[in-house]
Amino acid sequence: MAFSPADWQAITLSLQLAGLSTVLLLLLGTPLAWWLAGTRSALKPLWTALVAMPLVLPPTVLGFYLLVLMGPQGPVGQATQALGLGRLPFTFAGLVVGSVLCSLPFVVQPLQQAFEAIPPRLLEAAATLRAGPLDRFFSIALPLARPGLVTALVLGFAHALGEFGVVLMLGGSIPGKTRVLSVALYDHVEATEFADAHRLAAAMVVFALAVLVSLQLVNRPRAAARVASTVAGAP
């Protein structure tokens, strides 16, 4: 499967964007998921809904409002210009911001579910042994939430790699700067270059299938362990 130099450039840029976005998603999403799993705030449904908004909101809507916020007249845009950082729209940094916000629920939700599945008595027992909050998190919660962490990692990377609406609104199609894989595919279709479009689309289909199969393999041992535990505990 031969890609043109421009397409390889788009693939490389997409991998860089997905990799950096995934790191930031894990750094931001893990503590957020831990807080959502443990909070008893009456506003928890609101915070959970806000995190999940990108799942139901059209990406172009999210991209439009991010463009307004980060534009020269927006509060974020004015702040970045005052700090000497310039404007974020139509830059790689702007794509990272949009990718993180759009992919956030794909990381937070699996982690939150994994944290909520941890028996509270384990954390309570650790607390009685004078384990601090950070110690309980890193030594108990995080290892037990490993399947959710792996799921969050894979889904976050995959979604950041294939995102289209937000990156198109925020970055356009600037070769070497903002022209990522999904935008390159759109450009080929728009130019009726269907052979090139087929190659990129086929690669993305294979990647998506590999992601889904890997998630099945990761989650299968956990499901088997639950079945075995149920059978062992049966009278």
N, C-alpha and C positions, 0 to 999 in steps of 0.2 A: 504494500500500500504506500504509494509515493505521494508525499505532500510537497507542495511548493515551498520555497524559502519563506514566503509571507505567512503561509499556514503554520510552518514550524515556529515562526516567531510568535504567532498567536497562541500556539499550544504552550510554548515556554512561558509566556506571560500569564496564561491561565493557571499553570502549575504554581508559578510564583505567587499569584493572587490567592489561590486556594490554600497554599501552604501557610502563608502569613496570616490569612484570615482564620484558619483553623487554630493556630497557636493563640491568637487573640481571643477567639471564641472560647477555648478551654480556660484561659486565664480569667475571662469575665463570666462565662457561663457556669463554671463549677461552683464558685461561692454563691452566685445568684440561685442556682438550683438547690444548694444546701440550705440557704435561707428560706426559700419557698417551701421546701420539704418540712422544715421545722417550725415555721412561724405559725402563731395562732391569731394573727391579726385579723380583724374583721374585714380588712381590705384585701386579704389574700386573693379572693376571686378576681378582683380588679387587676392586681399585679400579674396574676397568671394569664388573664385575658390580654393584657398589654404585651406580654412576652410572646403570646401566640398569635398576635395580630398579623404578622407577615404570612401566616398559613392561609388566611382567608382574604387578605387584602391584595388586590391586583398589584403586581410588582411595579407597574408603571405609576401607580398612585403613590406608592412609597418613594419611588425614585423622583417623582415630581416634587414632593414636599421636601425631600432631602436637598434637591437642587435649589429650591427657594431658600431653605435655611442656610445652605452653604454658599449661596450666591453673594454678590457684592453688597446687596441691600439686606441680606438676612443676618440674624444675630450671630450665627456661627461664622459666617463669612467675614463679618466685620471684626469678630474676635481674632480669627486667624490672621487677618491682614494687620491688625493692630500689634500682634505678636511677631510680625515679620515672617509669617509662614506662607503668605500668599493665599491664593484661592484654591480650594479643594476640587471644585468641579473640573472635569476633563483632565484630571491627573490620576496617576496610579494611587496616590494616597486617598483621593476621593473614592475610587473604586473599592479600596479596602474598607473604608467606613461603611459604604453602602452594602458591601458583601457581608460584613459582620452583623449589621442590623437585620438584614434580610434572612440570614441563616441562623440567627440566634435561637429560635424555637427548636430547630433540629438538633441543637446541642443541649439546651436547657431541659426539654421535656424528658428525654431518655435518662438524664442524670437525676432529675427530680423524682422520677418513678423508681429509680434504683435506690435512692436515698430513703424514700418513703417505705420501701420494702424491708429496710433493716429493722430487726426487732428492737424496740426501745430498751428492752431489758439489758441488752448488751452494752449500750451506751451508759445506762444507769449503773451497771456493775462496774464499768471502767471509772465512772465518776466517784464511786465509793472507794475506789483504790487510788484516789487523788490524781487521776489523769485529767489534765487540763483540757479545755475545749479544742485547742489545736492538736494536742496529742490524740484525743478521741477521734478527731477528723482524719488525721493522716494514718494512724495505726489501726483503726477499726472501720470507719465509714468508707474511706476511699478504697481499701482492698476489697471490701464486700460489694462495692458498687462497680467493680471492674468491668463486668459485662455491659453495664449501662455506659461506662466511660468509653469502651471500645465502640459501642453503637453510636455514641455522640461524635466520636472522632471521625468515623467513617461517613456518617450522614452529613456532618458539617463540611467535611472536605468535598464530598460529592456535590452537595448543593452549591457550594461556593464555586466549584469548577464549572457547573452548568448554568448558573444564573444568567439571565438575559435581560429582563425588563429593567431592573435597577441599574445594571452596568451600562446599558444603552442610554438611559436617561442621564446618568451622571457622567459618562465618559465618552459617549459617541463612538467613533471608529477611527481613532488616530493610530496608525501603524507604529508598533514599538512602544506605545504609551498606554493606550486604552483599548486597542483592538484585540479582544480576547476570543477564545474559541467559539463561543456561541454567537458573537457578533460577526466573526469571520464566516460562519455558516450562513447567517442571514445575508451578508454581502454577496456570497456566491449565488444564493437563490435569487436575490434581487437582480443580479447581473446575468441570470439564466445560465450560469456555469454549473450545470447540474452534476457533471462528473466530479468536480471538486467538492460540491455539496454532499454527494453520496459518500465520498471518502471520509469527510469529517463526521457526518451523521452516523455512519457505520461504526466509526471508532467510539463515538459517544454511547451508542447502543451497547457495544461490547463492554465498555466501562461500567455502564449502569447495571448490566447483568452480573458482572463480577462483584459489584458492590452488594447487590441483593443476595447473591450466593454466599458471600463472605459473612454477611449478617446472619444468615441461616446457620452457618457452621459455628459461629460464635455463640449463638443463643441455644443451639441444640444440646450441649452438655448441661446447661442450666435446667432446661426442660426435663431432660432425662433424670437429673438429680432429684427434681421435685417429684417425679413419678416414683422413683425408687424409695424416696422418703415416705411417700404416702402408702406404698405397698408394705414397707417395713413396719409402719405404725398400725397397719390394719390388724384387727383381732383375728 
